[in-house]
Structure formats: C-alpha cells, structure tokens
Amino acid sequence: MKKNRWRWSLALALALSTLTILPVRAAGLIVLDSLFNDWAGQAYVTDPTGDGSQGTDFTKFYFATNPGVSTLFFMLERLPSDQQIIIWQSFDMNNNGIFNEPTDRLVKVTYDPKNNNSKVDVTVYTGTNQFIAQIANNVDYGESEREGGEKVEWGVPMGLLGMTPGQTINIGLTVDPEENENGAISDVLDTPVQWSPASALGWGLLGAILLAAVIWMARLRQRQDKMRA
C-alpha cells in the first residue's frame, strides 16, 4: 500500500511540475516591431533606479518566447532618455556560474533612439569574445526620441546560443553608455536571471507531456482499485 501511495504521489508531482513550466501568456505573440503592448504579462525582473547615469539607468528587463519558435526575445526598459546605449548580455550556457567560457555567449545590443525611429544592432559572440554572427543591423526595434526612448526589444536564435528548449541558463546584463561619453556610469543587473525557456517546445508538445502524465495517473489508479477489490 505504501508503495502504491509513493507511485501515486510521484505521478501527481510529475503532472504538477509539467503545469508549472507554462508561463503566464500575454494577449498576443512577441513581435519585433518597436511596439510594446505585446510584452504585457511577460516575465521580467526589476532593477533599482539611481544606480546608473542618464541613459544607462534601466528599470525592467523582460524575457519571453513564442510557442514553437526557437528564438529568445528580450526587452529593456529604462528611464526616459535620448542617449545611445550598449547592452551586454552574458549567457552562462551550462549554468555553472561562469560566463566567459568558449561555450558561453555574449550578445551586444546597440540602441540609438532617433527623432522618429531607432537604430538597433545585435551581434553574438562566444564567451571568449569571438565573433559568431550579426543578427540585426540598423533595424527599428526601439522607441524614438519623441516616444521617450525608454524601451528596446530584440531576439536571439537558440541555435546561435548553442542551446535547446528547456535548457537552464543564466543571463547577466550590463548597460553601458555610448563609447565616447566620458564620466557616465554603467548599470549592472544585481542578480543574473536563471531561466529555462521551455515554452519554445511548443504548446502541443507540452500538452502531450501533460496528457501522458494524466493517463499514467489514471492507469495507476485503476490498478490500485483492482488490487483492493
């Protein structure tokens, strides 16, 4: 009897753990279009104000996936500014607390708000600063000066990061001022984000995993009932 109870508890835990990887979804999918309503309801971390200079002082860092799409999406929100910044994302790909190994990744995002649009460049390097690819060049992924220059979004394909859906990674973040700006202070995320973007598996596959767990639980319960009869 105790053995059966243990199996039942294990099955229930499996089903519940499958449910917990489903994130809170926004009304629509993330689209890189410099419009930011689709980020409502997505996961984010906050950063205190006053720990960076004008332009680099960010307040929120968002991260998300679209179901069935092998791309990680990010959005940074800072205090209103018209200044250009450089965002450095450090990816600890094997989750060992070290960010500068060859298997790790470094993503450079340059955000330059213009009068009516923005200029965003995104480049991927290894953890040892070896160039891999430029995935965005002079694209409009951020707010313009007229819109406040607060928000910028971008995406990074999982293939360039060398990862698979569901893999646990750590993400560090540093926002630097424009390279020729003297006396400015960088803003660093206090604690790296640990993230396992399982939703990129697609809701169909996640649903199949959950369904299999439920069927297993039902069959196990039937066996218990027969043994008691």
Sequence and secondary structure as in RCSB ss.txt:
>XXXX:A:sequence
MKKNRWRWSLALALALSTLTILPVRAAGLIVLDSLFNDWAGQAYVTDPTGDGSQGTDFTKFYFATNPGVSTLFFM
LERLPSDQQIIIWQSFDMNNNGIFNEPTDRLVKVTYDPKNNNSKVDVTVYTGTNQFIAQIANNVDYGESEREGGE
KVEWGVPMGLLGMTPGQTINIGLTVDPEENENGAISDVLDTPVQWSPASALGWGLLGAILLAAVIWMARLRQRQD
KMRA
>XXXX:A:secstr
 HHHHHHHHHHHHHHHHHHHT     SS    SS  GGGTT EEEE  TTSS TTT EEEEEEE  TT  EEEEE
EEESS    EEEEEEEETTSSS   STTSEEEEEEEEE SSSEEEEEEEEETT  EEEEEEEEE  B  TTTTS 
EEEEEEEHHHHT  TT  EEEEEEEEE TT TT   EE SS EEE  GGGG HHHHHHHHHHHHHHHHHHHHHHH
HHH 
